[in-house]
Amino acid sequence: PAPAPDTGPVAPRRPPNPKAVQVSLKQKGNPLLKHMKNVPWEYNSEIVPDYLMGSTGDTCALFLSVKYHMLHSHYIYTRMEQIKVGYKLRVLLCHVDTEESHKTLLEIHKY
């Protein structure tokens, strides 16, 4: 097989800002980001959770639309399994975007 073509030098990856909330690329377009004004944040393609906070990186958050959960209830449980270890604090940010949220929120809370 032929060797891979040389694409030239690769710029060193800039380390994340320890004072900024690290935001997963999965969150691009999330309206929540428009409201994060008093804290710096930046996209990070290498994180598993939706948000990574704190200078030690041991606090994370997942974002969940209740309406989305009602359509795809397995999704959040899969995501929770992905962050089961490696974090001291795990936060679930629930966007209540439906009138019928009480039962769904109770279901999520049991997990």
Summary of the structure (lengths in Angstrom):
residues: 111
radius of gyration: 17.5
end to end distance: 50.3
largest distance: 59.5
contacts: 233
relative contact order: 0.16
helix: 29%
strand: 23%
